[in-house]
Amino acid sequence: MIVDSHCHLPMLPEDQVGTVEEVISKAAELGVSHILCVAINPKQWPEVLQLAEKYDNIYAAVGVHPCEAKEVVVTDEELLQVASHPKVIAIGEVGLDYYHFEEEAAQLGADEGAMKWQHDRFKQHIRVAKQLGKPLIIHTRNSTPDCLSLLESEGAESVGGIMHCFVEDLDTAERAMAIGFYISFSGIVTFKNAKALKAVATALPLDKILVETDAPYLAPMPFRGKTNQPGYTRYVVEEIAKLKELPFETVAKATTDNFNRLFKLNL
């Protein structure tokens, strides 16, 4: 049994991968039994909740992605209300992303003032996660030192979470694990040129690893460049098993056990 710890079902193009029912069926054929569906803005929240309510094997995460415009603002009360749903098991994805705002940062100065709105949004999500006792799903790009510093200073250790679609170095992984975060590998780890990331996956303890697709993005080999889907989490497990020289079943079970431990589930 495998869990896709991060995907975006509402964003899957039906003309390429089929209906949600067909996607779930294909995932089951590949051994992927459960899916965490992540909403990145308030418009997606209702659809993700509907999917989680309709399908027993789908769980939800809600938040406002750092790449959403600064004008996308929600109150603590709005986030608390939707995130209190019993099928919502995580807050996110949220974090910091400076890559898409380099021009703005250059104009305002490369300090917290330039990205204050992202920092404020991130702090809000950490605050709500702590109130609800639910883990965080973290997105970081060109911002990892600031991202980790905020997690530490805002007390995110009390809830922990996932470093989603991890592509950083071993030191970063160890710093995140020290405050209760799991390291989630996507299809990127299967890419031939991802040698540094493969080395990180090899070095990390198995009890701190999760697997994901980030579908519809980042399809693993041998589907690179095509639309990703939850069933392809299997190929991420296969790659990690190969890197660690472990049986496929061992990695599948360990990553599912890790998911259960983080979210206090019994899948």
SEVEXDREN-529428 format. One record per residue (C-alpha): residue number from 1; residue in three letters; x, y, z. Coordinates in nm, 3 decimals, m for minus. Layout:
% SEVEXDREN-529428
<loke nr="NUM" rest="ALA" x="X" y="Y" z="Z"/>
...
% end
This chain:
% SEVEXDREN-529428
<loke nr="1" rest="MET" x="0.000" y="0.000" z="0.000"/>
<loke nr="2" rest="ILE" x="0.132" y="0.343" z="m0.103"/>
<loke nr="3" rest="VAL" x="0.010" y="0.692" z="m0.010"/>
<loke nr="4" rest="ASP" x="0.045" y="0.985" z="m0.247"/>
<loke nr="5" rest="SER" x="0.115" y="1.253" z="0.013"/>
<loke nr="6" rest="HIS" x="0.063" y="1.547" z="m0.224"/>
<loke nr="7" rest="CYS" x="m0.140" y="1.597" z="m0.540"/>
<loke nr="8" rest="HIS" x="m0.390" y="1.840" z="m0.692"/>
<loke nr="9" rest="LEU" x="m0.686" y="1.638" z="m0.817"/>
<loke nr="10" rest="PRO" x="m0.894" y="1.941" z="m0.929"/>
<loke nr="11" rest="MET" x="m0.611" y="2.042" z="m1.162"/>
<loke nr="12" rest="LEU" x="m0.583" y="1.708" z="m1.347"/>
<loke nr="13" rest="PRO" x="m0.695" y="1.745" z="m1.712"/>
<loke nr="14" rest="GLU" x="m0.973" y="1.493" z="m1.764"/>
<loke nr="15" rest="ASP" x="m0.902" y="1.468" z="m2.136"/>
<loke nr="16" rest="GLN" x="m0.552" y="1.335" z="m2.053"/>
<loke nr="17" rest="VAL" x="m0.598" y="1.121" z="m1.741"/>
<loke nr="18" rest="GLY" x="m0.972" y="1.055" z="m1.722"/>
<loke nr="19" rest="THR" x="m1.226" y="1.125" z="m1.451"/>
<loke nr="20" rest="VAL" x="m1.143" y="1.132" z="m1.082"/>
<loke nr="21" rest="GLU" x="m1.294" y="0.784" z="m1.053"/>
<loke nr="22" rest="GLU" x="m1.067" y="0.659" z="m1.330"/>
<loke nr="23" rest="VAL" x="m0.763" y="0.824" z="m1.172"/>
<loke nr="24" rest="ILE" x="m0.839" y="0.658" z="m0.838"/>
<loke nr="25" rest="SER" x="m0.892" y="0.323" z="m1.010"/>
<loke nr="26" rest="LYS" x="m0.561" y="0.352" z="m1.198"/>
<loke nr="27" rest="ALA" x="m0.386" y="0.444" z="m0.873"/>
<loke nr="28" rest="ALA" x="m0.529" y="0.135" z="m0.702"/>
<loke nr="29" rest="GLU" x="m0.402" y="m0.085" z="m0.985"/>
<loke nr="30" rest="LEU" x="m0.053" y="0.053" z="m0.918"/>
<loke nr="31" rest="GLY" x="m0.079" y="m0.003" z="m0.544"/>
<loke nr="32" rest="VAL" x="m0.157" y="0.357" z="m0.444"/>
<loke nr="33" rest="SER" x="m0.442" y="0.330" z="m0.199"/>
<loke nr="34" rest="HIS" x="m0.475" y="0.679" z="m0.045"/>
<loke nr="35" rest="ILE" x="m0.432" y="1.035" z="m0.167"/>
<loke nr="36" rest="LEU" x="m0.379" y="1.369" z="0.006"/>
<loke nr="37" rest="CYS" x="m0.538" y="1.632" z="m0.217"/>
<loke nr="38" rest="VAL" x="m0.397" y="1.980" z="m0.163"/>
<loke nr="39" rest="ALA" x="m0.581" y="2.307" z="m0.228"/>
<loke nr="40" rest="ILE" x="m0.366" y="2.611" z="m0.305"/>
<loke nr="41" rest="ASN" x="m0.624" y="2.890" z="m0.285"/>
<loke nr="42" rest="PRO" x="m0.971" y="2.958" z="m0.136"/>
<loke nr="43" rest="LYS" x="m1.144" y="2.892" z="m0.470"/>
<loke nr="44" rest="GLN" x="m1.022" y="2.531" z="m0.458"/>
<loke nr="45" rest="TRP" x="m1.123" y="2.466" z="m0.098"/>
<loke nr="46" rest="PRO" x="m1.486" y="2.362" z="m0.168"/>
<loke nr="47" rest="GLU" x="m1.394" y="2.119" z="m0.448"/>
<loke nr="48" rest="VAL" x="m1.118" y="1.955" z="m0.246"/>
<loke nr="49" rest="LEU" x="m1.353" y="1.915" z="0.050"/>
<loke nr="50" rest="GLN" x="m1.619" y="1.763" z="m0.174"/>
<loke nr="51" rest="LEU" x="m1.370" y="1.507" z="m0.305"/>
<loke nr="52" rest="ALA" x="m1.259" y="1.420" z="0.047"/>
<loke nr="53" rest="GLU" x="m1.620" y="1.380" z="0.158"/>
<loke nr="54" rest="LYS" x="m1.709" y="1.165" z="m0.143"/>
<loke nr="55" rest="TYR" x="m1.412" y="0.926" z="m0.134"/>
<loke nr="56" rest="ASP" x="m1.300" y="0.748" z="0.181"/>
<loke nr="57" rest="ASN" x="m0.943" y="0.720" z="0.054"/>
<loke nr="58" rest="ILE" x="m0.899" y="1.092" z="m0.021"/>
<loke nr="59" rest="TYR" x="m0.791" y="1.340" z="0.245"/>
<loke nr="60" rest="ALA" x="m0.760" y="1.718" z="0.209"/>
<loke nr="61" rest="ALA" x="m0.519" y="1.998" z="0.290"/>
<loke nr="62" rest="VAL" x="m0.620" y="2.364" z="0.265"/>
<loke nr="63" rest="GLY" x="m0.417" y="2.680" z="0.246"/>
<loke nr="64" rest="VAL" x="m0.300" y="2.971" z="0.033"/>
<loke nr="65" rest="HIS" x="0.008" y="2.900" z="m0.178"/>
<loke nr="66" rest="PRO" x="0.289" y="3.158" z="m0.157"/>
<loke nr="67" rest="CYS" x="0.263" y="3.217" z="m0.533"/>
<loke nr="68" rest="GLU" x="m0.097" y="3.331" z="m0.500"/>
<loke nr="69" rest="ALA" x="m0.111" y="3.709" z="m0.541"/>
<loke nr="70" rest="LYS" x="m0.074" y="3.923" z="m0.231"/>
<loke nr="71" rest="GLU" x="m0.434" y="4.037" z="m0.284"/>
<loke nr="72" rest="VAL" x="m0.555" y="3.683" z="m0.199"/>
<loke nr="73" rest="VAL" x="m0.620" y="3.729" z="0.170"/>
<loke nr="74" rest="VAL" x="m0.815" y="3.511" z="0.412"/>
<loke nr="75" rest="THR" x="m0.885" y="3.569" z="0.779"/>
<loke nr="76" rest="ASP" x="m0.779" y="3.337" z="1.056"/>
<loke nr="77" rest="GLU" x="m1.147" y="3.262" z="1.114"/>
<loke nr="78" rest="GLU" x="m1.205" y="3.161" z="0.751"/>
<loke nr="79" rest="LEU" x="m0.903" y="2.933" z="0.750"/>
<loke nr="80" rest="LEU" x="m0.993" y="2.787" z="1.089"/>
<loke nr="81" rest="GLN" x="m1.346" y="2.712" z="0.977"/>
<loke nr="82" rest="VAL" x="m1.253" y="2.520" z="0.663"/>
<loke nr="83" rest="ALA" x="m0.952" y="2.351" z="0.820"/>
<loke nr="84" rest="SER" x="m1.161" y="2.220" z="1.108"/>
<loke nr="85" rest="HIS" x="m1.332" y="1.976" z="0.871"/>
<loke nr="86" rest="PRO" x="m1.251" y="1.620" z="0.987"/>
<loke nr="87" rest="LYS" x="m1.117" y="1.518" z="0.644"/>
<loke nr="88" rest="VAL" x="m0.877" y="1.815" z="0.639"/>
<loke nr="89" rest="ILE" x="m0.562" y="1.671" z="0.792"/>
<loke nr="90" rest="ALA" x="m0.309" y="1.940" z="0.703"/>
<loke nr="91" rest="ILE" x="m0.262" y="2.314" z="0.650"/>
<loke nr="92" rest="GLY" x="m0.104" y="2.405" z="0.318"/>
<loke nr="93" rest="GLU" x="0.049" y="2.414" z="0.090"/>
<loke nr="94" rest="VAL" x="0.205" y="2.728" z="0.224"/>
<loke nr="95" rest="GLY" x="0.552" y="2.870" z="0.267"/>
<loke nr="96" rest="LEU" x="0.776" y="3.114" z="0.082"/>
<loke nr="97" rest="ASP" x="0.858" y="3.147" z="m0.286"/>
<loke nr="98" rest="TYR" x="1.096" y="3.420" z="m0.398"/>
<loke nr="99" rest="TYR" x="1.156" y="3.276" z="m0.744"/>
<loke nr="100" rest="HIS" x="0.838" y="3.418" z="m0.895"/>
<loke nr="101" rest="PHE" x="0.882" y="3.755" z="m0.725"/>
<loke nr="102" rest="GLU" x="1.244" y="3.834" z="m0.804"/>
<loke nr="103" rest="GLU" x="1.156" y="4.158" z="m0.983"/>
<loke nr="104" rest="GLU" x="0.947" y="4.281" z="m0.690"/>
<loke nr="105" rest="ALA" x="1.218" y="4.188" z="m0.443"/>
<loke nr="106" rest="ALA" x="1.481" y="4.368" z="m0.650"/>
<loke nr="107" rest="GLN" x="1.272" y="4.684" z="m0.654"/>
<loke nr="108" rest="LEU" x="1.195" y="4.680" z="m0.283"/>
<loke nr="109" rest="GLY" x="1.520" y="4.538" z="m0.151"/>
<loke nr="110" rest="ALA" x="1.619" y="4.181" z="m0.074"/>
<loke nr="111" rest="ASP" x="1.504" y="4.173" z="0.288"/>
<loke nr="112" rest="GLU" x="1.191" y="4.069" z="0.473"/>
<loke nr="113" rest="GLY" x="1.029" y="4.400" z="0.380"/>
<loke nr="114" rest="ALA" x="1.023" y="4.298" z="0.016"/>
<loke nr="115" rest="MET" x="0.838" y="3.975" z="0.088"/>
<loke nr="116" rest="LYS" x="0.659" y="4.083" z="0.406"/>
<loke nr="117" rest="TRP" x="0.321" y="3.983" z="0.267"/>
<loke nr="118" rest="GLN" x="0.446" y="3.629" z="0.206"/>
<loke nr="119" rest="HIS" x="0.595" y="3.616" z="0.555"/>
<loke nr="120" rest="ASP" x="0.270" y="3.738" z="0.708"/>
<loke nr="121" rest="ARG" x="0.067" y="3.479" z="0.514"/>
<loke nr="122" rest="PHE" x="0.309" y="3.205" z="0.619"/>
<loke nr="123" rest="LYS" x="0.294" y="3.310" z="0.984"/>
<loke nr="124" rest="GLN" x="m0.085" y="3.306" z="0.969"/>
<loke nr="125" rest="HIS" x="m0.090" y="2.948" z="0.844"/>
<loke nr="126" rest="ILE" x="0.155" y="2.838" z="1.112"/>
<loke nr="127" rest="ARG" x="m0.062" y="3.011" z="1.373"/>
<loke nr="128" rest="VAL" x="m0.377" y="2.834" z="1.254"/>
<loke nr="129" rest="ALA" x="m0.201" y="2.499" z="1.227"/>
<loke nr="130" rest="LYS" x="m0.093" y="2.532" z="1.590"/>
<loke nr="131" rest="GLN" x="m0.445" y="2.623" z="1.699"/>
<loke nr="132" rest="LEU" x="m0.585" y="2.313" z="1.530"/>
<loke nr="133" rest="GLY" x="m0.295" y="2.083" z="1.602"/>
<loke nr="134" rest="LYS" x="m0.263" y="1.991" z="1.234"/>
<loke nr="135" rest="PRO" x="0.067" y="1.952" z="1.041"/>
<loke nr="136" rest="LEU" x="0.188" y="2.195" z="0.777"/>
<loke nr="137" rest="ILE" x="0.270" y="2.125" z="0.412"/>
<loke nr="138" rest="ILE" x="0.560" y="2.346" z="0.311"/>
<loke nr="139" rest="HIS" x="0.649" y="2.490" z="m0.029"/>
<loke nr="140" rest="THR" x="0.983" y="2.669" z="m0.054"/>
<loke nr="141" rest="ARG" x="1.168" y="2.799" z="m0.357"/>
<loke nr="142" rest="ASN" x="1.472" y="3.028" z="m0.352"/>
<loke nr="143" rest="SER" x="1.371" y="3.100" z="0.008"/>
<loke nr="144" rest="THR" x="1.473" y="2.800" z="0.215"/>
<loke nr="145" rest="PRO" x="1.683" y="2.975" z="0.485"/>
<loke nr="146" rest="ASP" x="1.400" y="3.220" z="0.556"/>
<loke nr="147" rest="CYS" x="1.142" y="2.943" z="0.539"/>
<loke nr="148" rest="LEU" x="1.320" y="2.728" z="0.796"/>
<loke nr="149" rest="SER" x="1.390" y="3.027" z="1.020"/>
<loke nr="150" rest="LEU" x="1.022" y="3.116" z="1.028"/>
<loke nr="151" rest="LEU" x="0.920" y="2.759" z="1.103"/>
<loke nr="152" rest="GLU" x="1.163" y="2.760" z="1.394"/>
<loke nr="153" rest="SER" x="1.080" y="3.105" z="1.530"/>
<loke nr="154" rest="GLU" x="0.703" y="3.057" z="1.500"/>
<loke nr="155" rest="GLY" x="0.706" y="2.728" z="1.688"/>
<loke nr="156" rest="ALA" x="0.604" y="2.500" z="1.401"/>
<loke nr="157" rest="GLU" x="0.783" y="2.217" z="1.577"/>
<loke nr="158" rest="SER" x="0.469" y="2.167" z="1.786"/>
<loke nr="159" rest="VAL" x="0.278" y="2.044" z="1.479"/>
<loke nr="160" rest="GLY" x="0.548" y="1.932" z="1.234"/>
<loke nr="161" rest="GLY" x="0.465" y="1.861" z="0.876"/>
<loke nr="162" rest="ILE" x="0.605" y="1.789" z="0.532"/>
<loke nr="163" rest="MET" x="0.877" y="1.953" z="0.326"/>
<loke nr="164" rest="HIS" x="0.688" y="1.901" z="0.002"/>
<loke nr="165" rest="CYS" x="0.863" y="1.815" z="m0.326"/>
<loke nr="166" rest="PHE" x="1.203" y="1.828" z="m0.161"/>
<loke nr="167" rest="VAL" x="1.498" y="1.931" z="m0.380"/>
<loke nr="168" rest="GLU" x="1.735" y="2.081" z="m0.123"/>
<loke nr="169" rest="ASP" x="2.057" y="1.947" z="0.031"/>
<loke nr="170" rest="LEU" x="2.116" y="1.711" z="0.322"/>
<loke nr="171" rest="ASP" x="2.185" y="1.989" z="0.573"/>
<loke nr="172" rest="THR" x="1.847" y="2.143" z="0.494"/>
<loke nr="173" rest="ALA" x="1.675" y="1.807" z="0.531"/>
<loke nr="174" rest="GLU" x="1.840" y="1.750" z="0.868"/>
<loke nr="175" rest="ARG" x="1.742" y="2.095" z="0.992"/>
<loke nr="176" rest="ALA" x="1.381" y="2.034" z="0.888"/>
<loke nr="177" rest="MET" x="1.372" y="1.688" z="1.044"/>
<loke nr="178" rest="ALA" x="1.503" y="1.836" z="1.371"/>
<loke nr="179" rest="ILE" x="1.180" y="2.034" z="1.405"/>
<loke nr="180" rest="GLY" x="0.951" y="1.744" z="1.323"/>
<loke nr="181" rest="PHE" x="0.921" y="1.767" z="0.945"/>
<loke nr="182" rest="TYR" x="0.921" y="1.473" z="0.706"/>
<loke nr="183" rest="ILE" x="1.098" y="1.492" z="0.370"/>
<loke nr="184" rest="SER" x="0.874" y="1.416" z="0.073"/>
<loke nr="185" rest="PHE" x="1.022" y="1.309" z="m0.259"/>
<loke nr="186" rest="SER" x="0.843" y="1.358" z="m0.589"/>
<loke nr="187" rest="GLY" x="0.912" y="1.228" z="m0.939"/>
<loke nr="188" rest="ILE" x="1.217" y="1.455" z="m0.954"/>
<loke nr="189" rest="VAL" x="1.415" y="1.193" z="m0.762"/>
<loke nr="190" rest="THR" x="1.374" y="0.957" z="m1.060"/>
<loke nr="191" rest="PHE" x="1.529" y="1.200" z="m1.309"/>
<loke nr="192" rest="LYS" x="1.868" y="1.092" z="m1.441"/>
<loke nr="193" rest="ASN" x="2.026" y="1.433" z="m1.375"/>
<loke nr="194" rest="ALA" x="1.900" y="1.453" z="m1.013"/>
<loke nr="195" rest="LYS" x="2.222" y="1.302" z="m0.874"/>
<loke nr="196" rest="ALA" x="2.245" y="1.533" z="m0.573"/>
<loke nr="197" rest="LEU" x="1.885" y="1.465" z="m0.476"/>
<loke nr="198" rest="LYS" x="1.935" y="1.090" z="m0.516"/>
<loke nr="199" rest="ALA" x="2.226" y="1.116" z="m0.274"/>
<loke nr="200" rest="VAL" x="2.003" y="1.292" z="m0.020"/>
<loke nr="201" rest="ALA" x="1.733" y="1.027" z="m0.054"/>
<loke nr="202" rest="THR" x="1.995" y="0.757" z="m0.005"/>
<loke nr="203" rest="ALA" x="2.131" y="0.922" z="0.310"/>
<loke nr="204" rest="LEU" x="1.803" y="1.001" z="0.487"/>
<loke nr="205" rest="PRO" x="1.658" y="0.760" z="0.743"/>
<loke nr="206" rest="LEU" x="1.365" y="0.568" z="0.599"/>
<loke nr="207" rest="ASP" x="1.141" y="0.665" z="0.890"/>
<loke nr="208" rest="LYS" x="1.156" y="1.033" z="0.782"/>
<loke nr="209" rest="ILE" x="1.064" y="0.989" z="0.414"/>
<loke nr="210" rest="LEU" x="0.732" y="1.040" z="0.235"/>
<loke nr="211" rest="VAL" x="0.647" y="1.005" z="m0.134"/>
<loke nr="212" rest="GLU" x="0.427" y="1.214" z="m0.360"/>
<loke nr="213" rest="THR" x="0.344" y="1.306" z="m0.717"/>
<loke nr="214" rest="ASP" x="0.252" y="1.676" z="m0.703"/>
<loke nr="215" rest="ALA" x="0.023" y="1.575" z="m0.990"/>
<loke nr="216" rest="PRO" x="m0.042" y="1.703" z="m1.248"/>
<loke nr="217" rest="TYR" x="0.320" y="1.821" z="m1.235"/>
<loke nr="218" rest="LEU" x="0.660" y="1.646" z="m1.229"/>
<loke nr="219" rest="ALA" x="0.573" y="1.304" z="m1.368"/>
<loke nr="220" rest="PRO" x="0.848" y="1.052" z="m1.283"/>
<loke nr="221" rest="MET" x="1.045" y="0.846" z="m1.526"/>
<loke nr="222" rest="PRO" x="0.938" y="0.686" z="m1.754"/>
<loke nr="223" rest="PHE" x="0.657" y="0.943" z="m1.793"/>
<loke nr="224" rest="ARG" x="0.864" y="1.261" z="m1.763"/>
<loke nr="225" rest="GLY" x="0.705" y="1.545" z="m1.959"/>
<loke nr="226" rest="LYS" x="0.358" y="1.393" z="m1.946"/>
<loke nr="227" rest="THR" x="0.071" y="1.465" z="m1.710"/>
<loke nr="228" rest="ASN" x="0.134" y="1.318" z="m1.370"/>
<loke nr="229" rest="GLN" x="m0.127" y="1.130" z="m1.164"/>
<loke nr="230" rest="PRO" x="m0.141" y="0.973" z="m0.817"/>
<loke nr="231" rest="GLY" x="m0.073" y="0.619" z="m0.938"/>
<loke nr="232" rest="TYR" x="0.272" y="0.724" z="m1.047"/>
<loke nr="233" rest="THR" x="0.377" y="0.752" z="m0.682"/>
<loke nr="234" rest="ARG" x="0.470" y="0.388" z="m0.732"/>
<loke nr="235" rest="TYR" x="0.768" y="0.488" z="m0.946"/>
<loke nr="236" rest="VAL" x="0.898" y="0.719" z="m0.674"/>
<loke nr="237" rest="VAL" x="0.884" y="0.430" z="m0.426"/>
<loke nr="238" rest="GLU" x="1.065" y="0.208" z="m0.676"/>
<loke nr="239" rest="GLU" x="1.344" y="0.465" z="m0.715"/>
<loke nr="240" rest="ILE" x="1.394" y="0.511" z="m0.342"/>
<loke nr="241" rest="ALA" x="1.397" y="0.133" z="m0.293"/>
<loke nr="242" rest="LYS" x="1.662" y="0.108" z="m0.564"/>
<loke nr="243" rest="LEU" x="1.874" y="0.386" z="m0.412"/>
<loke nr="244" rest="LYS" x="1.856" y="0.236" z="m0.065"/>
<loke nr="245" rest="GLU" x="1.895" y="m0.120" z="m0.188"/>
<loke nr="246" rest="LEU" x="1.576" y="m0.223" z="m0.009"/>
<loke nr="247" rest="PRO" x="1.276" y="m0.428" z="m0.120"/>
<loke nr="248" rest="PHE" x="0.998" y="m0.226" z="m0.280"/>
<loke nr="249" rest="GLU" x="0.754" y="m0.353" z="m0.014"/>
<loke nr="250" rest="THR" x="0.977" y="m0.226" z="0.265"/>
<loke nr="251" rest="VAL" x="0.979" y="0.130" z="0.130"/>
<loke nr="252" rest="ALA" x="0.607" y="0.124" z="0.050"/>
<loke nr="253" rest="LYS" x="0.522" y="0.015" z="0.404"/>
<loke nr="254" rest="ALA" x="0.765" y="0.256" z="0.569"/>
<loke nr="255" rest="THR" x="0.640" y="0.562" z="0.382"/>
<loke nr="256" rest="THR" x="0.279" y="0.467" z="0.459"/>
<loke nr="257" rest="ASP" x="0.368" y="0.414" z="0.825"/>
<loke nr="258" rest="ASN" x="0.533" y="0.757" z="0.826"/>
<loke nr="259" rest="PHE" x="0.220" y="0.916" z="0.681"/>
<loke nr="260" rest="ASN" x="0.009" y="0.746" z="0.947"/>
<loke nr="261" rest="ARG" x="0.242" y="0.862" z="1.222"/>
<loke nr="262" rest="LEU" x="0.243" y="1.224" z="1.110"/>
<loke nr="263" rest="PHE" x="m0.133" y="1.248" z="1.063"/>
<loke nr="264" rest="LYS" x="m0.235" y="1.010" z="1.341"/>
<loke nr="265" rest="LEU" x="m0.416" y="0.781" z="1.099"/>
<loke nr="266" rest="ASN" x="m0.441" y="0.405" z="1.057"/>
<loke nr="267" rest="LEU" x="m0.447" y="0.346" z="0.684"/>
% end
